[in-house]
Amino acid sequence: MRFALAALLLLAAAAMSPASAQMQHDPYRWCADYAGFRGLGATNCWFMTLEQCRAAVSGVGGYCTPNPFYTGPDERPRPKRQ
């Protein structure tokens, strides 16, 4: 009974969190698809730039692909020169 009550309170707290109330965009634009045994490699979608992704797969095998869940802007605005 206590476990069920604790689980219910935890779910209620998670539902009221700001992250669930407002849609957050995924800032990580690139995924690293690592080559694995019989095509069973891992995927890591925590790269903001293509260069970061390429550095991660360099030497270990794999390739970089666009993150299918990326919801941010198409390109970052370039800073204005003063």
mmCIF file of the N, C-alpha and C atoms, coordinates in Angstrom:
data_MODEL
# 
_entry.id   MODEL 
# 
loop_
_atom_site.group_PDB 
_atom_site.id 
_atom_site.type_symbol 
_atom_site.label_atom_id 
_atom_site.label_alt_id 
_atom_site.label_comp_id 
_atom_site.label_asym_id 
_atom_site.label_entity_id 
_atom_site.label_seq_id 
_atom_site.pdbx_PDB_ins_code 
_atom_site.Cartn_x 
_atom_site.Cartn_y 
_atom_site.Cartn_z 
_atom_site.occupancy 
_atom_site.B_iso_or_equiv 
_atom_site.pdbx_formal_charge 
_atom_site.auth_seq_id 
_atom_site.auth_comp_id 
_atom_site.auth_asym_id 
_atom_site.auth_atom_id 
_atom_site.pdbx_PDB_model_num 
ATOM 1   N N  . MET A 1 1  ? 0.821  -1.193 0.000   1.00 0.00 ? 1  MET A N  1 
ATOM 2   C CA . MET A 1 1  ? 0.000  0.000  0.000   1.00 0.00 ? 1  MET A CA 1 
ATOM 3   C C  . MET A 1 1  ? 0.868  1.261  0.000   1.00 0.00 ? 1  MET A C  1 
ATOM 4   N N  . ARG A 1 2  ? 1.902  1.259  0.819   1.00 0.00 ? 2  ARG A N  1 
ATOM 5   C CA . ARG A 1 2  ? 2.784  2.428  0.867   1.00 0.00 ? 2  ARG A CA 1 
ATOM 6   C C  . ARG A 1 2  ? 3.517  2.612  -0.460  1.00 0.00 ? 2  ARG A C  1 
ATOM 7   N N  . PHE A 1 3  ? 3.899  1.491  -1.079  1.00 0.00 ? 3  PHE A N  1 
ATOM 8   C CA . PHE A 1 3  ? 4.587  1.574  -2.369  1.00 0.00 ? 3  PHE A CA 1 
ATOM 9   C C  . PHE A 1 3  ? 3.669  2.190  -3.413  1.00 0.00 ? 3  PHE A C  1 
ATOM 10  N N  . ALA A 1 4  ? 2.422  1.780  -3.441  1.00 0.00 ? 4  ALA A N  1 
ATOM 11  C CA . ALA A 1 4  ? 1.468  2.313  -4.413  1.00 0.00 ? 4  ALA A CA 1 
ATOM 12  C C  . ALA A 1 4  ? 1.243  3.804  -4.183  1.00 0.00 ? 4  ALA A C  1 
ATOM 13  N N  . LEU A 1 5  ? 1.157  4.213  -2.929  1.00 0.00 ? 5  LEU A N  1 
ATOM 14  C CA . LEU A 1 5  ? 0.966  5.623  -2.619  1.00 0.00 ? 5  LEU A CA 1 
ATOM 15  C C  . LEU A 1 5  ? 2.195  6.437  -3.025  1.00 0.00 ? 5  LEU A C  1 
ATOM 16  N N  . ALA A 1 6  ? 3.385  5.911  -2.755  1.00 0.00 ? 6  ALA A N  1 
ATOM 17  C CA . ALA A 1 6  ? 4.619  6.598  -3.134  1.00 0.00 ? 6  ALA A CA 1 
ATOM 18  C C  . ALA A 1 6  ? 4.727  6.717  -4.650  1.00 0.00 ? 6  ALA A C  1 
ATOM 19  N N  . ALA A 1 7  ? 4.381  5.657  -5.363  1.00 0.00 ? 7  ALA A N  1 
ATOM 20  C CA . ALA A 1 7  ? 4.425  5.685  -6.824  1.00 0.00 ? 7  ALA A CA 1 
ATOM 21  C C  . ALA A 1 7  ? 3.426  6.702  -7.381  1.00 0.00 ? 7  ALA A C  1 
ATOM 22  N N  . LEU A 1 8  ? 2.255  6.761  -6.789  1.00 0.00 ? 8  LEU A N  1 
ATOM 23  C CA . LEU A 1 8  ? 1.238  7.716  -7.228  1.00 0.00 ? 8  LEU A CA 1 
ATOM 24  C C  . LEU A 1 8  ? 1.703  9.151  -6.993  1.00 0.00 ? 8  LEU A C  1 
ATOM 25  N N  . LEU A 1 9  ? 2.303  9.417  -5.849  1.00 0.00 ? 9  LEU A N  1 
ATOM 26  C CA . LEU A 1 9  ? 2.817  10.758 -5.573  1.00 0.00 ? 9  LEU A CA 1 
ATOM 27  C C  . LEU A 1 9  ? 3.951  11.129 -6.512  1.00 0.00 ? 9  LEU A C  1 
ATOM 28  N N  . LEU A 1 10 ? 4.813  10.174 -6.820  1.00 0.00 ? 10 LEU A N  1 
ATOM 29  C CA . LEU A 1 10 ? 5.910  10.424 -7.751  1.00 0.00 ? 10 LEU A CA 1 
ATOM 30  C C  . LEU A 1 10 ? 5.390  10.748 -9.149  1.00 0.00 ? 10 LEU A C  1 
ATOM 31  N N  . LEU A 1 11 ? 4.405  10.016 -9.606  1.00 0.00 ? 11 LEU A N  1 
ATOM 32  C CA . LEU A 1 11 ? 3.814  10.289 -10.922 1.00 0.00 ? 11 LEU A CA 1 
ATOM 33  C C  . LEU A 1 11 ? 3.122  11.647 -10.948 1.00 0.00 ? 11 LEU A C  1 
ATOM 34  N N  . ALA A 1 12 ? 2.445  12.006 -9.866  1.00 0.00 ? 12 ALA A N  1 
ATOM 35  C CA . ALA A 1 12 ? 1.777  13.307 -9.814  1.00 0.00 ? 12 ALA A CA 1 
ATOM 36  C C  . ALA A 1 12 ? 2.800  14.437 -9.840  1.00 0.00 ? 12 ALA A C  1 
ATOM 37  N N  . ALA A 1 13 ? 3.902  14.275 -9.121  1.00 0.00 ? 13 ALA A N  1 
ATOM 38  C CA . ALA A 1 13 ? 4.950  15.300 -9.125  1.00 0.00 ? 13 ALA A CA 1 
ATOM 39  C C  . ALA A 1 13 ? 5.572  15.435 -10.501 1.00 0.00 ? 13 ALA A C  1 
ATOM 40  N N  . ALA A 1 14 ? 5.800  14.324 -11.191 1.00 0.00 ? 14 ALA A N  1 
ATOM 41  C CA . ALA A 1 14 ? 6.372  14.371 -12.535 1.00 0.00 ? 14 ALA A CA 1 
ATOM 42  C C  . ALA A 1 14 ? 5.415  15.032 -13.524 1.00 0.00 ? 14 ALA A C  1 
ATOM 43  N N  . ALA A 1 15 ? 4.136  14.810 -13.358 1.00 0.00 ? 15 ALA A N  1 
ATOM 44  C CA . ALA A 1 15 ? 3.148  15.404 -14.270 1.00 0.00 ? 15 ALA A CA 1 
ATOM 45  C C  . ALA A 1 15 ? 3.052  16.913 -14.096 1.00 0.00 ? 15 ALA A C  1 
ATOM 46  N N  . MET A 1 16 ? 3.374  17.412 -12.917 1.00 0.00 ? 16 MET A N  1 
ATOM 47  C CA . MET A 1 16 ? 3.288  18.848 -12.662 1.00 0.00 ? 16 MET A CA 1 
ATOM 48  C C  . MET A 1 16 ? 4.608  19.572 -12.883 1.00 0.00 ? 16 MET A C  1 
ATOM 49  N N  . SER A 1 17 ? 5.620  18.868 -13.329 1.00 0.00 ? 17 SER A N  1 
ATOM 50  C CA . SER A 1 17 ? 6.917  19.505 -13.537 1.00 0.00 ? 17 SER A CA 1 
ATOM 51  C C  . SER A 1 17 ? 6.851  20.459 -14.734 1.00 0.00 ? 17 SER A C  1 
ATOM 52  N N  . PRO A 1 18 ? 7.692  21.494 -14.753 1.00 0.00 ? 18 PRO A N  1 
ATOM 53  C CA . PRO A 1 18 ? 7.672  22.453 -15.859 1.00 0.00 ? 18 PRO A CA 1 
ATOM 54  C C  . PRO A 1 18 ? 8.019  21.825 -17.203 1.00 0.00 ? 18 PRO A C  1 
ATOM 55  N N  . ALA A 1 19 ? 8.851  20.786 -17.200 1.00 0.00 ? 19 ALA A N  1 
ATOM 56  C CA . ALA A 1 19 ? 9.241  20.158 -18.462 1.00 0.00 ? 19 ALA A CA 1 
ATOM 57  C C  . ALA A 1 19 ? 8.044  19.521 -19.159 1.00 0.00 ? 19 ALA A C  1 
ATOM 58  N N  . SER A 1 20 ? 7.127  18.965 -18.383 1.00 0.00 ? 20 SER A N  1 
ATOM 59  C CA . SER A 1 20 ? 5.968  18.338 -19.013 1.00 0.00 ? 20 SER A CA 1 
ATOM 60  C C  . SER A 1 20 ? 4.918  19.368 -19.406 1.00 0.00 ? 20 SER A C  1 
ATOM 61  N N  . ALA A 1 21 ? 4.913  20.517 -18.738 1.00 0.00 ? 21 ALA A N  1 
ATOM 62  C CA . ALA A 1 21 ? 3.920  21.541 -19.044 1.00 0.00 ? 21 ALA A CA 1 
ATOM 63  C C  . ALA A 1 21 ? 4.270  22.306 -20.312 1.00 0.00 ? 21 ALA A C  1 
ATOM 64  N N  . GLN A 1 22 ? 5.525  22.343 -20.642 1.00 0.00 ? 22 GLN A N  1 
ATOM 65  C CA . GLN A 1 22 ? 5.969  23.103 -21.815 1.00 0.00 ? 22 GLN A CA 1 
ATOM 66  C C  . GLN A 1 22 ? 6.836  22.200 -22.678 1.00 0.00 ? 22 GLN A C  1 
ATOM 67  N N  . MET A 1 23 ? 6.566  22.161 -23.964 1.00 0.00 ? 23 MET A N  1 
ATOM 68  C CA . MET A 1 23 ? 7.339  21.311 -24.864 1.00 0.00 ? 23 MET A CA 1 
ATOM 69  C C  . MET A 1 23 ? 8.760  21.836 -24.974 1.00 0.00 ? 23 MET A C  1 
ATOM 70  N N  . GLN A 1 24 ? 9.712  20.993 -24.727 1.00 0.00 ? 24 GLN A N  1 
ATOM 71  C CA . GLN A 1 24 ? 11.116 21.358 -24.834 1.00 0.00 ? 24 GLN A CA 1 
ATOM 72  C C  . GLN A 1 24 ? 11.632 20.896 -26.189 1.00 0.00 ? 24 GLN A C  1 
ATOM 73  N N  . HIS A 1 25 ? 12.501 21.682 -26.819 1.00 0.00 ? 25 HIS A N  1 
ATOM 74  C CA . HIS A 1 25 ? 13.057 21.242 -28.091 1.00 0.00 ? 25 HIS A CA 1 
ATOM 75  C C  . HIS A 1 25 ? 14.349 20.484 -27.832 1.00 0.00 ? 25 HIS A C  1 
ATOM 76  N N  . ASP A 1 26 ? 14.669 19.619 -28.732 1.00 0.00 ? 26 ASP A N  1 
ATOM 77  C CA . ASP A 1 26 ? 15.872 18.806 -28.651 1.00 0.00 ? 26 ASP A CA 1 
ATOM 78  C C  . ASP A 1 26 ? 17.009 19.568 -29.320 1.00 0.00 ? 26 ASP A C  1 
ATOM 79  N N  . PRO A 1 27 ? 18.011 20.051 -28.550 1.00 0.00 ? 27 PRO A N  1 
ATOM 80  C CA . PRO A 1 27 ? 19.062 20.863 -29.145 1.00 0.00 ? 27 PRO A CA 1 
ATOM 81  C C  . PRO A 1 27 ? 20.143 20.047 -29.857 1.00 0.00 ? 27 PRO A C  1 
ATOM 82  N N  . TYR A 1 28 ? 20.058 18.737 -29.781 1.00 0.00 ? 28 TYR A N  1 
ATOM 83  C CA . TYR A 1 28 ? 21.116 17.896 -30.345 1.00 0.00 ? 28 TYR A CA 1 
ATOM 84  C C  . TYR A 1 28 ? 20.745 17.483 -31.763 1.00 0.00 ? 28 TYR A C  1 
ATOM 85  N N  . ARG A 1 29 ? 21.420 18.093 -32.727 1.00 0.00 ? 29 ARG A N  1 
ATOM 86  C CA . ARG A 1 29 ? 21.065 17.943 -34.133 1.00 0.00 ? 29 ARG A CA 1 
ATOM 87  C C  . ARG A 1 29 ? 21.616 16.669 -34.771 1.00 0.00 ? 29 ARG A C  1 
ATOM 88  N N  . TRP A 1 30 ? 22.686 16.084 -34.218 1.00 0.00 ? 30 TRP A N  1 
ATOM 89  C CA . TRP A 1 30 ? 23.369 14.970 -34.883 1.00 0.00 ? 30 TRP A CA 1 
ATOM 90  C C  . TRP A 1 30 ? 23.411 13.711 -34.031 1.00 0.00 ? 30 TRP A C  1 
ATOM 91  N N  . CYS A 1 31 ? 23.330 12.577 -34.704 1.00 0.00 ? 31 CYS A N  1 
ATOM 92  C CA . CYS A 1 31 ? 23.430 11.260 -34.057 1.00 0.00 ? 31 CYS A CA 1 
ATOM 93  C C  . CYS A 1 31 ? 24.627 10.512 -34.629 1.00 0.00 ? 31 CYS A C  1 
ATOM 94  N N  . ALA A 1 32 ? 25.311 9.800  -33.750 1.00 0.00 ? 32 ALA A N  1 
ATOM 95  C CA . ALA A 1 32 ? 26.398 8.922  -34.170 1.00 0.00 ? 32 ALA A CA 1 
ATOM 96  C C  . ALA A 1 32 ? 25.847 7.504  -34.193 1.00 0.00 ? 32 ALA A C  1 
ATOM 97  N N  . ASP A 1 33 ? 25.901 6.862  -35.340 1.00 0.00 ? 33 ASP A N  1 
ATOM 98  C CA . ASP A 1 33 ? 25.505 5.459  -35.478 1.00 0.00 ? 33 ASP A CA 1 
ATOM 99  C C  . ASP A 1 33 ? 26.790 4.652  -35.569 1.00 0.00 ? 33 ASP A C  1 
ATOM 100 N N  . TYR A 1 34 ? 27.067 3.918  -34.493 1.00 0.00 ? 34 TYR A N  1 
ATOM 101 C CA . TYR A 1 34 ? 28.300 3.143  -34.431 1.00 0.00 ? 34 TYR A CA 1 
ATOM 102 C C  . TYR A 1 34 ? 28.098 1.790  -35.097 1.00 0.00 ? 34 TYR A C  1 
ATOM 103 N N  . ALA A 1 35 ? 29.083 1.383  -35.881 1.00 0.00 ? 35 ALA A N  1 
ATOM 104 C CA . ALA A 1 35 ? 29.020 0.071  -36.532 1.00 0.00 ? 35 ALA A CA 1 
ATOM 105 C C  . ALA A 1 35 ? 29.170 -0.990 -35.453 1.00 0.00 ? 35 ALA A C  1 
ATOM 106 N N  . GLY A 1 36 ? 28.376 -2.022 -35.552 1.00 0.00 ? 36 GLY A N  1 
ATOM 107 C CA . GLY A 1 36 ? 28.424 -3.076 -34.548 1.00 0.00 ? 36 GLY A CA 1 
ATOM 108 C C  . GLY A 1 36 ? 28.370 -4.449 -35.175 1.00 0.00 ? 36 GLY A C  1 
ATOM 109 N N  . PHE A 1 37 ? 28.413 -5.463 -34.342 1.00 0.00 ? 37 PHE A N  1 
ATOM 110 C CA . PHE A 1 37 ? 28.356 -6.850 -34.772 1.00 0.00 ? 37 PHE A CA 1 
ATOM 111 C C  . PHE A 1 37 ? 27.025 -7.123 -35.443 1.00 0.00 ? 37 PHE A C  1 
ATOM 112 N N  . ARG A 1 38 ? 27.059 -7.538 -36.687 1.00 0.00 ? 38 ARG A N  1 
ATOM 113 C CA . ARG A 1 38 ? 25.856 -7.842 -37.484 1.00 0.00 ? 38 ARG A CA 1 
ATOM 114 C C  . ARG A 1 38 ? 24.882 -6.671 -37.536 1.00 0.00 ? 38 ARG A C  1 
ATOM 115 N N  . GLY A 1 39 ? 25.407 -5.471 -37.577 1.00 0.00 ? 39 GLY A N  1 
ATOM 116 C CA . GLY A 1 39 ? 24.543 -4.302 -37.683 1.00 0.00 ? 39 GLY A CA 1 
ATOM 117 C C  . GLY A 1 39 ? 23.851 -3.920 -36.394 1.00 0.00 ? 39 GLY A C  1 
ATOM 118 N N  . LEU A 1 40 ? 24.274 -4.477 -35.271 1.00 0.00 ? 40 LEU A N  1 
ATOM 119 C CA . LEU A 1 40 ? 23.649 -4.185 -33.994 1.00 0.00 ? 40 LEU A CA 1 
ATOM 120 C C  . LEU A 1 40 ? 24.457 -3.145 -33.221 1.00 0.00 ? 40 LEU A C  1 
ATOM 121 N N  . GLY A 1 41 ? 24.764 -2.056 -33.843 1.00 0.00 ? 41 GLY A N  1 
ATOM 122 C CA . GLY A 1 41 ? 25.547 -1.010 -33.203 1.00 0.00 ? 41 GLY A CA 1 
ATOM 123 C C  . GLY A 1 41 ? 24.681 -0.110 -32.346 1.00 0.00 ? 41 GLY A C  1 
ATOM 124 N N  . ALA A 1 42 ? 25.334 0.797  -31.659 1.00 0.00 ? 42 ALA A N  1 
ATOM 125 C CA . ALA A 1 42 ? 24.637 1.738  -30.788 1.00 0.00 ? 42 ALA A CA 1 
ATOM 126 C C  . ALA A 1 42 ? 24.419 3.057  -31.509 1.00 0.00 ? 42 ALA A C  1 
ATOM 127 N N  . THR A 1 43 ? 23.493 3.845  -30.994 1.00 0.00 ? 43 THR A N  1 
ATOM 128 C CA . THR A 1 43 ? 23.225 5.172  -31.514 1.00 0.00 ? 43 THR A CA 1 
ATOM 129 C C  . THR A 1 43 ? 23.341 6.171  -30.366 1.00 0.00 ? 43 THR A C  1 
ATOM 130 N N  . ASN A 1 44 ? 24.006 7.291  -30.625 1.00 0.00 ? 44 ASN A N  1 
ATOM 131 C CA . ASN A 1 44 ? 24.181 8.336  -29.634 1.00 0.00 ? 44 ASN A CA 1 
ATOM 132 C C  . ASN A 1 44 ? 23.767 9.654  -30.268 1.00 0.00 ? 44 ASN A C  1 
ATOM 133 N N  . CYS A 1 45 ? 22.696 10.260 -29.780 1.00 0.00 ? 45 CYS A N  1 
ATOM 134 C CA . CYS A 1 45 ? 22.180 11.506 -30.361 1.00 0.00 ? 45 CYS A CA 1 
ATOM 135 C C  . CYS A 1 45 ? 22.434 12.691 -29.437 1.00 0.00 ? 45 CYS A C  1 
ATOM 136 N N  . TRP A 1 46 ? 23.661 12.864 -28.997 1.00 0.00 ? 46 TRP A N  1 
ATOM 137 C CA . TRP A 1 46 ? 23.996 13.932 -28.063 1.00 0.00 ? 46 TRP A CA 1 
ATOM 138 C C  . TRP A 1 46 ? 25.036 14.881 -28.647 1.00 0.00 ? 46 TRP A C  1 
ATOM 139 N N  . PHE A 1 47 ? 24.954 15.185 -29.922 1.00 0.00 ? 47 PHE A N  1 
ATOM 140 C CA . PHE A 1 47 ? 25.941 16.059 -30.564 1.00 0.00 ? 47 PHE A CA 1 
ATOM 141 C C  . PHE A 1 47 ? 25.262 17.289 -31.148 1.00 0.00 ? 47 PHE A C  1 
ATOM 142 N N  . MET A 1 48 ? 25.796 18.453 -30.800 1.00 0.00 ? 48 MET A N  1 
ATOM 143 C CA . MET A 1 48 ? 25.232 19.700 -31.307 1.00 0.00 ? 48 MET A CA 1 
ATOM 144 C C  . MET A 1 48 ? 25.797 20.062 -32.672 1.00 0.00 ? 48 MET A C  1 
ATOM 145 N N  . THR A 1 49 ? 27.009 19.613 -32.967 1.00 0.00 ? 49 THR A N  1 
ATOM 146 C CA . THR A 1 49 ? 27.614 19.930 -34.263 1.00 0.00 ? 49 THR A CA 1 
ATOM 147 C C  . THR A 1 49 ? 28.043 18.647 -34.964 1.00 0.00 ? 49 THR A C  1 
ATOM 148 N N  . LEU A 1 50 ? 28.139 18.749 -36.276 1.00 0.00 ? 50 LEU A N  1 
ATOM 149 C CA . LEU A 1 50 ? 28.596 17.616 -37.070 1.00 0.00 ? 50 LEU A CA 1 
ATOM 150 C C  . LEU A 1 50 ? 30.045 17.273 -36.724 1.00 0.00 ? 50 LEU A C  1 
ATOM 151 N N  . GLU A 1 51 ? 30.844 18.270 -36.416 1.00 0.00 ? 51 GLU A N  1 
ATOM 152 C CA . GLU A 1 51 ? 32.250 18.041 -36.065 1.00 0.00 ? 51 GLU A CA 1 
ATOM 153 C C  . GLU A 1 51 ? 32.375 17.222 -34.783 1.00 0.00 ? 51 GLU A C  1 
ATOM 154 N N  . GLN A 1 52 ? 31.525 17.495 -33.789 1.00 0.00 ? 52 GLN A N  1 
ATOM 155 C CA . GLN A 1 52 ? 31.530 16.716 -32.554 1.00 0.00 ? 52 GLN A CA 1 
ATOM 156 C C  . GLN A 1 52 ? 31.202 15.258 -32.847 1.00 0.00 ? 52 GLN A C  1 
ATOM 157 N N  . CYS A 1 53 ? 30.208 15.047 -33.679 1.00 0.00 ? 53 CYS A N  1 
ATOM 158 C CA . CYS A 1 53 ? 29.797 13.692 -34.027 1.00 0.00 ? 53 CYS A CA 1 
ATOM 159 C C  . CYS A 1 53 ? 30.910 12.953 -34.769 1.00 0.00 ? 53 CYS A C  1 
ATOM 160 N N  . ARG A 1 54 ? 31.507 13.613 -35.742 1.00 0.00 ? 54 ARG A N  1 
ATOM 161 C CA . ARG A 1 54 ? 32.584 12.973 -36.505 1.00 0.00 ? 54 ARG A CA 1 
ATOM 162 C C  . ARG A 1 54 ? 33.774 12.625 -35.620 1.00 0.00 ? 54 ARG A C  1 
ATOM 163 N N  . ALA A 1 55 ? 34.079 13.476 -34.654 1.00 0.00 ? 55 ALA A N  1 
ATOM 164 C CA . ALA A 1 55 ? 35.176 13.183 -33.731 1.00 0.00 ? 55 ALA A CA 1 
ATOM 165 C C  . ALA A 1 55 ? 34.856 11.960 -32.879 1.00 0.00 ? 55 ALA A C  1 
ATOM 166 N N  . ALA A 1 56 ? 33.597 11.785 -32.519 1.00 0.00 ? 56 ALA A N  1 
ATOM 167 C CA . ALA A 1 56 ? 33.204 10.650 -31.684 1.00 0.00 ? 56 ALA A CA 1 
ATOM 168 C C  . ALA A 1 56 ? 33.314 9.319  -32.425 1.00 0.00 ? 56 ALA A C  1 
ATOM 169 N N  . VAL A 1 57 ? 32.996 9.294  -33.711 1.00 0.00 ? 57 VAL A N  1 
ATOM 170 C CA . VAL A 1 57 ? 33.051 8.034  -34.456 1.00 0.00 ? 57 VAL A CA 1 
ATOM 171 C C  . VAL A 1 57 ? 34.421 7.784  -35.077 1.00 0.00 ? 57 VAL A C  1 
ATOM 172 N N  . SER A 1 58 ? 35.284 8.785  -35.047 1.00 0.00 ? 58 SER A N  1 
ATOM 173 C CA . SER A 1 58 ? 36.613 8.652  -35.642 1.00 0.00 ? 58 SER A CA 1 
ATOM 174 C C  . SER A 1 58 ? 37.413 7.573  -34.922 1.00 0.00 ? 58 SER A C  1 
ATOM 175 N N  . GLY A 1 59 ? 37.857 6.595  -35.658 1.00 0.00 ? 59 GLY A N  1 
ATOM 176 C CA . GLY A 1 59 ? 38.684 5.535  -35.101 1.00 0.00 ? 59 GLY A CA 1 
ATOM 177 C C  . GLY A 1 59 ? 37.927 4.361  -34.529 1.00 0.00 ? 59 GLY A C  1 
ATOM 178 N N  . VAL A 1 60 ? 36.636 4.511  -34.257 1.00 0.00 ? 60 VAL A N  1 
ATOM 179 C CA . VAL A 1 60 ? 35.870 3.393  -33.694 1.00 0.00 ? 60 VAL A CA 1 
ATOM 180 C C  . VAL A 1 60 ? 34.852 2.835  -34.685 1.00 0.00 ? 60 VAL A C  1 
ATOM 181 N N  . GLY A 1 61 ? 34.677 3.535  -35.779 1.00 0.00 ? 61 GLY A N  1 
ATOM 182 C CA . GLY A 1 61 ? 33.734 3.071  -36.803 1.00 0.00 ? 61 GLY A CA 1 
ATOM 183 C C  . GLY A 1 61 ? 32.361 3.669  -36.584 1.00 0.00 ? 61 GLY A C  1 
ATOM 184 N N  . GLY A 1 62 ? 31.687 3.879  -37.653 1.00 0.00 ? 62 GLY A N  1 
ATOM 185 C CA . GLY A 1 62 ? 30.345 4.429  -37.590 1.00 0.00 ? 62 GLY A CA 1 
ATOM 186 C C  . GLY A 1 62 ? 30.213 5.630  -38.499 1.00 0.00 ? 62 GLY A C  1 
ATOM 187 N N  . TYR A 1 63 ? 29.083 6.289  -38.411 1.00 0.00 ? 63 TYR A N  1 
ATOM 188 C CA . TYR A 1 63 ? 28.806 7.437  -39.254 1.00 0.00 ? 63 TYR A CA 1 
ATOM 189 C C  . TYR A 1 63 ? 27.824 8.351  -38.534 1.00 0.00 ? 63 TYR A C  1 
ATOM 190 N N  . CYS A 1 64 ? 27.695 9.571  -39.010 1.00 0.00 ? 64 CYS A N  1 
ATOM 191 C CA . CYS A 1 64 ? 26.818 10.568 -38.407 1.00 0.00 ? 64 CYS A CA 1 
ATOM 192 C C  . CYS A 1 64 ? 25.577 10.775 -39.275 1.00 0.00 ? 64 CYS A C  1 
ATOM 193 N N  . THR A 1 65 ? 24.452 10.913 -38.618 1.00 0.00 ? 65 THR A N  1 
ATOM 194 C CA . THR A 1 65 ? 23.187 11.159 -39.305 1.00 0.00 ? 65 THR A CA 1 
ATOM 195 C C  . THR A 1 65 ? 22.440 12.270 -38.579 1.00 0.00 ? 65 THR A C  1 
ATOM 196 N N  . PRO A 1 66 ? 21.549 12.972 -39.263 1.00 0.00 ? 66 PRO A N  1 
ATOM 197 C CA . PRO A 1 66 ? 20.730 13.970 -38.567 1.00 0.00 ? 66 PRO A CA 1 
ATOM 198 C C  . PRO A 1 66 ? 19.826 13.298 -37.539 1.00 0.00 ? 66 PRO A C  1 
ATOM 199 N N  . ASN A 1 67 ? 19.621 13.954 -36.416 1.00 0.00 ? 67 ASN A N  1 
ATOM 200 C CA . ASN A 1 67 ? 18.757 13.446 -35.355 1.00 0.00 ? 67 ASN A CA 1 
ATOM 201 C C  . ASN A 1 67 ? 17.305 13.526 -35.830 1.00 0.00 ? 67 ASN A C  1 
ATOM 202 N N  . PRO A 1 68 ? 16.593 12.401 -35.910 1.00 0.00 ? 68 PRO A N  1 
ATOM 203 C CA . PRO A 1 68 ? 15.207 12.442 -36.385 1.00 0.00 ? 68 PRO A CA 1 
ATOM 204 C C  . PRO A 1 68 ? 14.266 13.147 -35.413 1.00 0.00 ? 68 PRO A C  1 
ATOM 205 N N  . PHE A 1 69 ? 14.702 13.365 -34.173 1.00 0.00 ? 69 PHE A N  1 
ATOM 206 C CA . PHE A 1 69 ? 13.864 14.011 -33.172 1.00 0.00 ? 69 PHE A CA 1 
ATOM 207 C C  . PHE A 1 69 ? 14.246 15.467 -32.929 1.00 0.00 ? 69 PHE A C  1 
ATOM 208 N N  . TYR A 1 70 ? 15.141 16.009 -33.743 1.00 0.00 ? 70 TYR A N  1 
ATOM 209 C CA . TYR A 1 70 ? 15.576 17.397 -33.593 1.00 0.00 ? 70 TYR A CA 1 
ATOM 210 C C  . TYR A 1 70 ? 14.429 18.329 -33.931 1.00 0.00 ? 70 TYR A C  1 
ATOM 211 N N  . THR A 1 71 ? 14.142 19.254 -33.027 1.00 0.00 ? 71 THR A N  1 
ATOM 212 C CA . THR A 1 71 ? 13.032 20.188 -33.235 1.00 0.00 ? 71 THR A CA 1 
ATOM 213 C C  . THR A 1 71 ? 13.467 21.644 -33.159 1.00 0.00 ? 71 THR A C  1 
ATOM 214 N N  . GLY A 1 72 ? 14.758 21.876 -33.148 1.00 0.00 ? 72 GLY A N  1 
ATOM 215 C CA . GLY A 1 72 ? 15.270 23.244 -33.042 1.00 0.00 ? 72 GLY A CA 1 
ATOM 216 C C  . GLY A 1 72 ? 15.291 23.939 -34.385 1.00 0.00 ? 72 GLY A C  1 
ATOM 217 N N  . PRO A 1 73 ? 15.925 25.106 -34.430 1.00 0.00 ? 73 PRO A N  1 
ATOM 218 C CA . PRO A 1 73 ? 16.007 25.850 -35.698 1.00 0.00 ? 73 PRO A CA 1 
ATOM 219 C C  . PRO A 1 73 ? 16.866 25.111 -36.712 1.00 0.00 ? 73 PRO A C  1 
ATOM 220 N N  . ASP A 1 74 ? 16.646 25.417 -37.980 1.00 0.00 ? 74 ASP A N  1 
ATOM 221 C CA . ASP A 1 74 ? 17.415 24.762 -39.034 1.00 0.00 ? 74 ASP A CA 1 
ATOM 222 C C  . ASP A 1 74 ? 18.892 25.090 -38.938 1.00 0.00 ? 74 ASP A C  1 
ATOM 223 N N  . GLU A 1 75 ? 19.215 26.324 -38.673 1.00 0.00 ? 75 GLU A N  1 
ATOM 224 C CA . GLU A 1 75 ? 20.612 26.737 -38.541 1.00 0.00 ? 75 GLU A CA 1 
ATOM 225 C C  . GLU A 1 75 ? 20.721 27.717 -37.391 1.00 0.00 ? 75 GLU A C  1 
ATOM 226 N N  . ARG A 1 76 ? 21.900 27.758 -36.796 1.00 0.00 ? 76 ARG A N  1 
ATOM 227 C CA . ARG A 1 76 ? 22.139 28.733 -35.748 1.00 0.00 ? 76 ARG A CA 1 
ATOM 228 C C  . ARG A 1 76 ? 22.454 30.077 -36.388 1.00 0.00 ? 76 ARG A C  1 
ATOM 229 N N  . PRO A 1 77 ? 21.909 31.156 -35.841 1.00 0.00 ? 77 PRO A N  1 
ATOM 230 C CA . PRO A 1 77 ? 22.241 32.465 -36.393 1.00 0.00 ? 77 PRO A CA 1 
ATOM 231 C C  . PRO A 1 77 ? 23.699 32.803 -36.123 1.00 0.00 ? 77 PRO A C  1 
ATOM 232 N N  . ARG A 1 78 ? 24.329 33.385 -37.121 1.00 0.00 ? 78 ARG A N  1 
ATOM 233 C CA . ARG A 1 78 ? 25.722 33.782 -36.957 1.00 0.00 ? 78 ARG A CA 1 
ATOM 234 C C  . ARG A 1 78 ? 25.783 35.105 -36.212 1.00 0.00 ? 78 ARG A C  1 
ATOM 235 N N  . PRO A 1 79 ? 26.767 35.230 -35.312 1.00 0.00 ? 79 PRO A N  1 
ATOM 236 C CA . PRO A 1 79 ? 26.878 36.508 -34.586 1.00 0.00 ? 79 PRO A CA 1 
ATOM 237 C C  . PRO A 1 79 ? 27.258 37.651 -35.524 1.00 0.00 ? 79 PRO A C  1 
ATOM 238 N N  . LYS A 1 80 ? 26.717 38.802 -35.278 1.00 0.00 ? 80 LYS A N  1 
ATOM 239 C CA . LYS A 1 80 ? 27.018 39.976 -36.095 1.00 0.00 ? 80 LYS A CA 1 
ATOM 240 C C  . LYS A 1 80 ? 28.379 40.521 -35.715 1.00 0.00 ? 80 LYS A C  1 
ATOM 241 N N  . ARG A 1 81 ? 29.144 40.883 -36.724 1.00 0.00 ? 81 ARG A N  1 
ATOM 242 C CA . ARG A 1 81 ? 30.455 41.498 -36.475 1.00 0.00 ? 81 ARG A CA 1 
ATOM 243 C C  . ARG A 1 81 ? 30.257 42.959 -36.128 1.00 0.00 ? 81 ARG A C  1 
ATOM 244 N N  . GLN A 1 82 ? 31.050 43.413 -35.201 1.00 0.00 ? 82 GLN A N  1 
ATOM 245 C CA . GLN A 1 82 ? 30.930 44.816 -34.787 1.00 0.00 ? 82 GLN A CA 1 
ATOM 246 C C  . GLN A 1 82 ? 32.109 45.619 -35.268 1.00 0.00 ? 82 GLN A C  1 
# 
